[in-house]
C-alpha cells in the first residue's frame, strides 16, 4: 500500500503568532536601542557638569584657569614637562582666541593650552578621564564621551564676527576626530539626540543658551532648529564653561 505524504503549510493562526513574535522582538530591540541612547545622553550631561565643577574648583583653588595656569609645574603634583605637563602663559584665555569651530594648526598638540586644560585638571586630582600618557588620543590627552569621540576645549571669539553666531566664552566641544585638522567636519551626534541633550541641560535651542551646536560644513538639522527626523550624525555640540 502506497503512503502519500502531504506537505502541510502554515495556518493563518500560526502565521499570526509568528508575526506577533517578530513584532515583539523588533519592538524590544528598538526599545532597547532607545534606552541605550538615552543612557549615553544622560551620562554625557553628567560628564559635562562634572567638568564644569572641576573647572570651578580649580579656578577657586589656584586663582587661574586650567591650561592657562603659569604655576602648574610648581604647584600641581607630578606636573613636569617629562610627564607631559606644561605651564600656561597667564593671558586669561585657553589657547589662541578663535572662531568656536576653528581647529587651527597644532590645536591639540600635547603642550598647547587647549590640551593642558585637561592635564592641569587631571594633575590637580579633579578629573580621572585622562591618563596624560603623552599621546594625543581620546582617554589619554582628552576625555572620551559615552556617546563617541570626546571633548576638547576652545576659547571663542565675539558674537557678530564674520561667519560666527557664537558668544564669547570658554567652551567644551563634543565631536568626533581629535587628530583631524578640521574637527568641524567630524560630528558625532544626530539632531534628535542633540535636542534631547540640549533640553536636558539647557533651553532646547541650538543657537541660544549655554548648550549650542556649532554650525559649519554640513550641519544639517542643527542650525536654527533641531530637525529630529534626521538620524544622521550631523551635529557638533558645545557647552559653555565661562
N, C-alpha and C positions, 0 to 999 in steps of 0.2 A: 504494500500500500504506500503510495507516494504522499509524503507530507508537504504541505505548502506553507512556506514561511511568508508572513506578511510584515512589511515594514510599517511600523506604527509611528506616525508623526506626532508633533506636539498638539495638544488640545488648546483651545482658546484660554482655558483656565490656567494651564501650565505656562503659556506664553505670558499671560498677565502677571503671574507670580514672578517669572524671570525678569520682566521689565520693571516690576516693583523693586526687586532686589538690586538691579542695576541702578535704578534711580536713587535708592537709599545710599548705595555705595558712592555714587557720584556726588550726591549732596553732602555726604560725610567728608569726602576728600576736599570739596570746595570749602566747607565749613572749617575744616582743619587748617587749610591754607590761609583763610581769613584770620583765624585765631593766631596763627604763627606770625602773620604780617602785623597784626595789632600788637602782639607782644614785643616785636622788634621796634616798633614805633614808640611804645611806652618806655622800653629800655633806653632808646636814643634820647628821649626827653629827659629821663633821669640822669643820663650821662652828661648832657649839656648843662643841666642845673648843677651837677657836681663840679664841672669845670669852672662855672661862674663863681661858685662858692670858693673853690681853690684859689682863683684869681683874687677875690676879695680878701681872703685870709692872707695871701702873700703880700698884697699891697699894704694891708694894715700892719703886718709884722715887719716888713723891710722898707716901708715908705718908698716903694719903687714898683715898676711894672715888670713882671717876669719877662725875660728876653731882653729887656732894656736895662736891667739891673747892673750898675757898674761895679758893684762889690761882690758879685757872685762867687768868684774864686777865693774871696777872703771870708765870706760869711756862710756859704752853703756847704753842708757836709759833702766830702768827697767830690768837690767841684774843682777839677783841674782840666787843663787842655788835654791831658793824656786820657781823661775819662770822657772826652767829648763835651766838656762844659766850658763856656767862654763868658767873659764879661760883655755887657751891653754898653752902648755909648751914652746913655742917660739923656737922650734928646726928647724924651716924653712920648715917643711913639715906638711901635714894634716894627722894625724894618723900615723900608722906604715907603713913604706915602704913595698910594697908587689907586687907580680905579679898583673897585672891590673885586672885580673878576680877573684883573690882570695879574698873571703869574710873575713875569719878569725873569730875567736870566739869573740863575743861581738862587732863586727864591727859597728852595727847600734844601740848600746845602746845609751840612751839619752845623757850621759855625755861624749861620745867619741868625739874626734876632728872631725871625719867624719860627725857626726850629728850636732855638734856645728858649723860647717861651715855654715849650713843653719840658725841656731839660731842666730849667730852673724850678718849675713846679714839682718835677719828679725828685730832684735833689733836696728840695725842701720837705719832702715827705708828704706832699699834698695830693698827688695822684700816683696811681700804680699802673697805669695803662701803657707806659713806655719803658723800655729796657735800657735806653741810652747805650746801645752797643756800637755806636759809631757808623751805623748803616742807615741810609735813608729808606725807610720802609714802614708800612703800617704795623703798629705794635712794637716797633723799635724806636724810631725817632719821633713818630707821630701816633696818636691813639687811633685804633681801629674802631669802626662803627658796628653796632649789632646788625645794621641793615646790609652794609657792604662798604668798601672803601674806608674812609675815615675823615679825620678833622685836620685842617690847617688853620692858621690864624693870619689875619691881614688887617692893616690899618687903611681905612678907605678915605678917599678924597671927599670934598664937599658935594652936597646936592647941587644940581644945576650945572655941573661940569658937562662938557660935550659928551654925549653918549651915555650919561650916567644919571640915574634917578636914585642913587644911593646916598644915604645920610652920612654925616661924619660919624666916626666911631671905630672901635676895635671889634672885629667880627670873627667868630668861628665860621668856617666854611665846611660843609659836609659835601664831599664829592668823590669821584672815582679815582682816577690816576693820581699818584703822588709824584712820580718821576717825569711825567709828560710835561713838555714846555707849555702846554696850553690846557690847564685843568678845566677851563670853561667848556671844553668840548668833551668832558668826561662826567656827565650827570649820572646819578645812580638811583634816583627816586622818581616814581611816577607822580603826576599831578594829583591823583587820588590820595596816595599816601602822604604827599607833601601837604595837602589840605588838612588831612587828619592830624598830622604833626603840628601844623600851624594852629589849628583850633585847640589842640591840647595844651599848647604853651602860650598862645598869643591871641590875636584878633581874627585869625582865619583869612586874612587878606594877604596876597603875595607881595604887595609893594608898600605896605604900611606896617607900623609897629616894630617890634624888636626881632621878629622872625620874618625873614624875607626870602624870596627866590632871586637868584642872580640872573638877569636877562642878558644872554649873549649867545650868539650862534643859533642853533635850532632849539630854543627853549619853548617848544610848542606846548601850549596849555598851562604855562606857568607865569604868564606876564601880568595882564590886568586882572584876570580872574583865574581860578583853578578850573580847568576843564577835566572833571573827574571821570569822563568817559574814556580818556586816553590812558591806555595801560602801559605804553612805552615809557621807559625811564628818561625823562627829558628835563628834570629839574635839578638844580644845584641849590641847596639850602644855606641860608646864612642866619647866624644868631648873634645879636649884638651883646657884647660883654660890657662895653663902656661907651 
